[in-house]
């Protein structure tokens, strides 16, 4: 079935229900069929970043497969890498329903899911049993009821648990849906968090005999001073990469649209310009050792091109996949080839 027809059918369902139905459909189709339909059509465009070799620079952003339940099917679509999570130490339900909203005219979503997941032990078990041999990153967060002054304990626990099953690990301090979380992006809180995680990561790496890259995912709503400070902190604490960006709290680009006033983070096409501006500023302020991952607003080849031109070594998609379908992966990889 052509994706526009499938999307029309899925969009008759409540958004979170459609999400579950789509993932279940991918699982039923299976990696072999999905590879023939989509993955085999994605050209190879190898890139070396984060000390890893990627078959192409287009990945799946965290949030779509929070529990690593669908890695085999998603990996068959042709992604260069898959990022799962955000996962927390303990399972949590997230925020009350409804908590996911479509803005179709803007090719956007608003979510206030709130790190709903089955907990890190479940995710580790799923990754231990995966058949997909490609690159998998794990995005870690803190439980909602963990006080901010103890956030490092949650992140350290996540880091310790996923280190053996992750190719890289992302520290999520930028979701707008966990109260106070974004305060960890700056000041003493950021310094304490990054210093503590860097120390733990070094110990784990030494024991395992391999370096697992550590990345930080940041918000698009930081001012220039905040972006610059975060870039400096990342370099100081040997962070391997920065993911720019998470969803935005701003509604400037969707004002007046149905659901625009819902609380939560806005993703999709309206995020392209502000997230790419953050990416470009970071590119001017970090050295070559810090890999930049561009995410936010990529719904077509032009959006992918903008990310690469702004300094991204890798990019990720999520909302664009929902609106455009798996062919977006191929289009984005071709954009990478043209800009490379």
N, C-alpha and C positions, 0 to 999 in steps of 0.2 A: 504494500500500500504506500503511495507517495506520502512523504511526511506531512505536507499541508493538510491532507485528509485525516491522517492520524491525529495531528494536533487538534483539528476541529473536534474530533470525537473526545479526545482527552479533556479539552476545555469545556465540555459539558459537565464534567465532574468537578467537585470541590477540589481546590488546588492540591491539598495534601493527599487526598484520595487519588488524584490523577498521578501524583508522584509515585505512590506505592504501586499503582497499576502498571505504570510504565516500567518500573524496575522489575516487577514480577514478569512482565512480558519479555524483557531482555533476558532474564534468567531462563525462561522457557525456550526461547529461541536458541540459546546456547552459543558458546564462543565460536564453534566451527561455522555455523550459518552467519553469525554476525561478522565474522572475519571476511567471509566471501562477499557479503553485501556491502560492507563499509570499510573494514580495516585494510583489505587488500588494495583498495582504491586510494589510500593515503600514501603519497610518495615518501620515500626515505629522505630525511634531511638531518643527518646526524649533527649533534652539537655536544660539546664537552663543557659542562658547567658543574659547579659544586663538587668537583672532583669525580663526577659521574659521567657516563656516556649515555646520552639520550638518543633514541632513534629519530626523534623529531622534537622540536621545542614547544609543542602544544599539549598542555596537560588539562586534566579535569580539576577544577577547584574544589576545596573542601566544602562540605555541606550537603552535597548530593548523596553521598554514601557515608553517612556518619558512623556506621558500625562495621564497615568493611564486609558487608554481607553480599555485595554484588561486584566485587573486584574482577572476577573472571570474565563476566559478561561485558562490563564497561571497558576493560582492557582490550577486548577484541574489536572495539569500534575504531581503533587506530590512534588512540592517544599516545603521545610520547611518554607520559607518566600519569599516574593517578594519585591524588591526595585524598585521604580518608579522614574522617572526623568532622567536626571537633569532638574529641572524646575527653571525658572527665574521669577522675579516679573512681567515683561511685556512679551507678546508674542514676539518671534523673529524667523526669517526665517533660521538663521544659515548661513553657508558659501555657496558659489555658487556650483552648480553641475558641474561635477561629484565630489563626496566627500566621496565615500565609495568604497573600492577596495578589491578584493579577492586575496589571495596568496595560492591557493589550495594545492600546493606541500608541503607547510609548515603548513597547517591547521591554517591559520592566516588571519587577516583583517587589513587594514589600514583605519582609518576614520579621517576625518576633518569636522565632521558635524557641530560643533560649537554651541552646546546647542540649536538646533532647537526645539522649543516647543510652545505650545499654551498659555503659561502663567499660573501663579499659581492659578488664580481664576478658570480656566477650570479644572485643576487637582483636586482642592478641591471639586468641584462639582461632578466630576466623583467618587472620593473616598467616598463621602457622599452617593452615590447611589449604591455602590458595594454590591454584594451578598456574595462574598468570605469573610469568617470570620477569615481567617488566619492572620498571622503577615505581616504587610505591612510597609516598611520603605520608607521615601521620601528623595530624594537626591536634595539639593538646591544649586543654583549657582547665579552668578551675570549676569546682562545683559552686552552684549559686549560693549555698549556705555556708561556704567557707569564708571567714572574715578576710578582708583584703590584706590585713597584716600577716596572715598565714598563707597567702596565695603561693608563695614559693614552695611550700610543702606540697601542694597539689601538683604544681608544674614539675617539681622534682620527682614525685611519684610517677607521673605520666612518662617522663623521660626515662626513668629506670625501667619501667615495664615495657615500653615499646622499642627500646634501643635495639634489641636483638632481631626485631622483625621489620624495622623501617630502614629504607635507603636514605631518607633524610627526615628530620623532625621540625615541625613548625610550631612556634609559640604564638598562640592567639591571644593578644592583649587588646584587640580592637573591635570585638563584637559590641554593638550598641544594645544588646538584649540581655546582658548580665549586669546588674547594677554595679556601678563603680569600676567596671573592668578597664575602661579606657584610661583611668587614672594611672594605670601601670605603664603607660607609654612614655612617661616623662618623670623627671626629677629623681629624687632618692629612691622612689619605688622601682623605677626602671633600672637604676644602677644596681640595687640589691638583687633584683630578679635576674638580670643578665649575668652578674658576677657569680651568683649561686649556681645557675644552670651551666655556665661555662666550666666551673670547677667540677660539677657532677659529670658533665659530658666527657671531660678529659679523663676522669677516672674510669668511666665506662669504656671509653675508646681504648685505653691502655689494656684493660682486662680482656677486651674482645679482639684486640689486634687489628682494628680497623677504625677509621674516622667516620663517624656519622654526622653529616653536615647539620648545623643548627640554624634555622631561619626564624625571623620574626615577621608576623603579619600586622600591618599598620592600617590606620584609618585614613580615609580621604579628607577628613575634616580638620586635620592639624593645620595650624598656621605655619608660616615659613620658619619662624623661630623653633617651633616644635619639630618640624622636619629636620632642620639642621642639627638640633640637639640629638635626635634619635640616630641620625647618620653617624655622628661622632661616637655615641655610646656603642653602636654596633661595631665600629672599628676597634674601639678600646677593649671590648670584651670578646673579640675574635668570633663574632657572628659571621657565618658563612654567606648569608643572603637575607634580603629583605623582600617581602611580598607586598606590593603596592597595587591595589588596596582592598580592604574590606568594604562593606556596604556603607552608605552615607545616611546621616540623619537629616540632611537637607532635602527640602521639597521644592526648591526653586525651579527645577526643570520639569516638574509634573504638576505644578499648582493648578487646582481646579479640576483635575482628573478624578473620576470615581476611585475611592479608596486612598487618595493621596494623603489624607489626614490621618490615616491609621499609623499607630506607633510602630516602630521597628526600623530596620535597615532597608534602604532602597538599593536595588541592583538592576542591572540591565543597561540598555542604551543610554539613558540619561547620565550614567556614571562615567561615560567614556572620557569626557573632557576633564573633569576634576581629578579623576584618578590618574590620568595620564600626566597631568600637570605635576602631581606629587612625584610620580615616577621620574619625570625629567629633572626635577630639582634634586632628587636623590642621586641621579646619575652624575650630576655635576659636583657632588659632595662626597662620594665614596670612591675608594680606589678600586683597581681591577680585581682585587681579591674578593670583593663583596659582590656576589651575583644578584642581579635584580630580576624579579619575577613580576611581570605586568598582568594585572587582572582587574576587571571592572569595565563593563560596557562593550565588550567585544561581541558583536552580533553579525559581523561580516568581515570580509578580507580587509576592507579599509580600516576597521578598528584594530585588527591584528597588526597591520602595517604601522599604524600610529604608535602602538606599544613598542615595536622593535626599533622604530626610528627614535623614540624617546629614551632608549637605552636598555630595554629588556633583553636579557639573554634567553629567557623562557617566558611563555605566557600561559594563562589558564582561562578556561571558559566554564560557565555554569548556566546562567540565565539565557545566554545566547543559544545554548544547546536546546533549551526548552522551546524557544521560539523558532529556531531555524533548523533543528534536527542535526543528525550526525554528519551531514555533508559540510557543516561548518568547520569540522576538524580538518578536512581536506583543504578547504578554502584558506584556512588560517596557515596551514603548513605551506601551501603554495605562496602565500604572502611572505612567509619567512624566507623562502627560496629567492624571491624577487628582491628582498631587502638585504639579503646576506651577501 
